[in-house]
């Protein structure tokens, strides 16, 4: 569509029970100047037919049917087919929480053409609980300080709670074949985002389902992707003073996850990562400096690993615990 202001891209795969609510929440938005691109990624249920049904009702809807290649490829396909000045994503089993979510947020970008990315609140819903992740006031992050926002837990590493200026997506796409594709994508796109706004307007309703990627157990490939994306984040955290706390917390999580991977899939499956993980263990002086903020056992664990190495620590742990 020519002169489209916003492209809303929805990857679709086997969500016949949820997609109608998702599409209705989009079509009911008070903001109307958008194209809605539905990428049916080889669904084997009625999801594709439902997409076609909605396209007959509204000429702003474009449906693309393709073979199953995963969410990243579906999103990239939607980006390629889009024509909007701005682009946003919504997963096909999620919803917009209010009818004015898009209108309330895109006005910030329309008022200031220097804004590269806008992030709005998320309501995490599922398992009988709801939690709203929101800021008390608008936050502006400028002059290439975006990564500091990540390490201060202000900017999320999810792709769907944001609106992007299109030129950013001419430089960065979603990594194909990766499980933590959103985190890889955000860490890459923030290299080019100089001005980011975090608002408290409207919200995205993320539905936690038992069959979702986030809730699924860690396969060997999921561990590999986890290690790779954590290394990427730790490398960037080293560049910022604000990243010190993030670096320490994440290193502890990395070690715990590595040890769990060894227990679940065998100690030899991930041994290639031992040398890399050893290289990320903070210096002893840093551990001692920040240690009071963490559990004593985690601090002791870091100190021991720094002294004898990860492999020796794991062997010692296995003798004592397993």
Buried (B, 14 or more C-beta within 10 A) or exposed (E): BEEBBBBBBBBBBBBBEBBBBBBEBBBEBEBEBBBBBBBBBBBEEBBBEBBEBBBEEEEBBBBBBEEEBBBBBBBBBBBEBBBBBBBBBBBBBBBBBBBBBBBBBBBBBEEEEEBBBBBBBBBBBBEEEEEEBBBEEEBEBEEEBBBBBBBBEBBBBBBBBBBBBBEBBEEBBBBEEBBBBBBBBBBBBBEBBBBBBBBBBBBBBBBBBEEEEEEEEBEEEBBBBBBBBBBBBBEBBEEBEBBBBBBBBBBBEBBEBBBEBBBEBEBEBBEEBBEBBBEBBBEEEBBEEBBEEBEEEBBEBBBBBBEEBBBEBBEEBEEEEE
